[in-house]
Amino acid sequence: MLRFALPFLLAATSAAAATAERTITIFEGRTVAITVPDGWSFAEARNDMGVQTISLVDSSGEIHVDASFLPDSDNRLASQSAVEEEMKRAFAGLLKSAVEKEFKFTFAKTVDGIEGHMVFTDKSLVGKPLPKDDRRLATSGIRRWPGVFMLFTVLSNQTESDAYKAAMRLVVRDVRDTSEDSRA
């Protein structure tokens, strides 16, 4: 099932009321600001390996966003081809449990780097009634900017809703590096 699409398990999270903007420290003193859509919940956690993860859920509970921040100090993911290869490695397990038979990534330039993603359809849920807490689709990808990459997954049951579009705006545009040197 696509319930846990990120390769990292979340540590205990603390729910917080949504605010217009949240700033967190991701690693090595680097900070990012996240614009949280109105009515969405926001939680953050750091796992045993020090990986910072944010989790957001829309007010209806239909859309779930998880994003983990990892260092790329050598800028090994500076090109689209490098991001594509990393996504193939990171999302190989998703592809095996998906309706899709091959990778078909969508890429976009961001203000500070590049973003790529793919929508995976959970083949175990096709043609069956959907259990209450499951989501049929996982949009998983990587957003990269100098010194950082963000692994993200947006869980949903469709890709046309306003909430889904808000989630994709969040991962593509509304997470911003606010570090003093921003390593640009």
N, C-alpha and C positions, 0 to 999 in steps of 0.2 A: 504494500500500500504506500501511497505517496504522503502519508501523514508526517513523516520525518524525512524530508528531502535533503537537508543539509548534512554534510558529513560529520558534523559536530553535534553532540548531545548538549542540550542546554543544562546549565546548572540551575539551581533554584532561582526563580525570578521574583521580582517584586513588582506588583501592578502599581501603576501610577496613573493619575488622571491625565488626559491628554492636554498638552499645552501647545501654544503656537510653535515654540521651538525648544528643543532639548539639546544640550551640549554634553558630550561624553568624551572621556579620554580613552583612546583605543589601544595604544602601546607607545613606548618610548616618548611619553609626554605629548604625543600627537592628539589633537582634538578634532572632532567632527560635530557639526550642528545638523540636527535632523528637524525638518519642518513636519510636524505631526498634523495630519488632517483633523479638522474639527470632529469631535466625537469619537476618535479612535483611541484605544488604549495603547499604552507604551510601557514596555518593561525592558530591562537590560540585565545581563548576567556576564560573568567572566568564568570560564571553565578552569579546570585544574592546570591546563597548559597555558593559561593566560589569554586565551582568545576571547575577545569582547564580542558579544552578540546582542543585537536588539530584536525585539519581537513587538509587532503591532497587529492589532485586530480592529477591523472596522466596526462601527456601532451595531450592525446587524449580526455580526459574528460570522459572516459569509467569507470574508477575505482575511487570510492570515499571512503576514510577512515576517520572515526571519532573515537577518543579514548578519554575517560575521566578518570581522575586519582582520586582515592578515598583512604582515609586512612583506614588501617587495623591494627591499633596500638595494638590491642589485638591478632593479628595473628589468627583470627578466620577462615580464609581461608587457613590455612597452609597445609591442606590435599586435595587430589584429590576429596574425597567424599564431603568435605565442598564446594569446588569450584563447583562441580556438582550440589549440592543443591541450591547454589546461582544462578547458571545459569538457573535452572528450574524456580526459582522465578522470576528472571529478564526477562526471555525470554518467559514467558507463553503467553503473548499477541501475540508475533511473531508466536508461534506455532498455535494459533487459526486461523490466517490469512494465514497459509502456507499449501502447498500441503502435507507436511510431517504430519503424524498423531501422532508421538511419538518422544521423544527426542532420538537422537543418536549422542552423543558427541564424538569428537576425542580429545585425550589428548596427550601432549608432555611435557617432562621435559625441562626446560630452564636452562641457565647457573646460574640463580639466584632464580628459583622457579618452577612454573608449569603454563601451558597454556592449556585451553580447549576451543573448539568452535564447532559450528554446522552450516551447510548451510541450510537456509530456502528458499523455493521457493514460491513466492507470487502467491497464487492460483487465484487471480483476473486478473493476466496477462498471464496465461497459455492459449495457443491456440488463442491469440489475437495479433494484431499488437502492438508492444511495443511503447508507447508514448516516444517522444524524451528524456525527462528528467527523465524517470523512469528506474529502474533497477529491473530485474526479481529475482535476488538472493541477499540475505543478509547473509553473514558469520558473525555471532555474537558470541562473546566469552569473556572470562576473562583471563587475564594474571596476575599472582600474584607473588610478591616477598616480602620479609620480610617488614611489615609495610605498604604495598601499594597493591592495586589492580587496574587494568586498564580494564575498560569495553570498548570493541571495536566492531565496525561493519565495514565490507568491503562490499560496494555495487557494484555489477557487473552483467553482463549478462551471464557470463560463468566462469569456474574455471580452465581453462587450459592455459590461455594466460600468456605471460611473465609478463605483468603488474599486473595481479592477483597474480602471484607467488611473485613478488616484494612486493606487499601489505602485503601478509602473512609473508614474511621475516621481513618486517618492524615491524609488531606487535609482532612477536615471538622473534626476535633477535635484531632489530635495534633501540629499545627504551631501554636505559640503565640508571640505577640509578647512578648518579654522585655525590650524596650527600657525604660530607666528612666522615660521620660515616656510611653511607649506611645501618645502622641498621642490618647488616648481623649476 
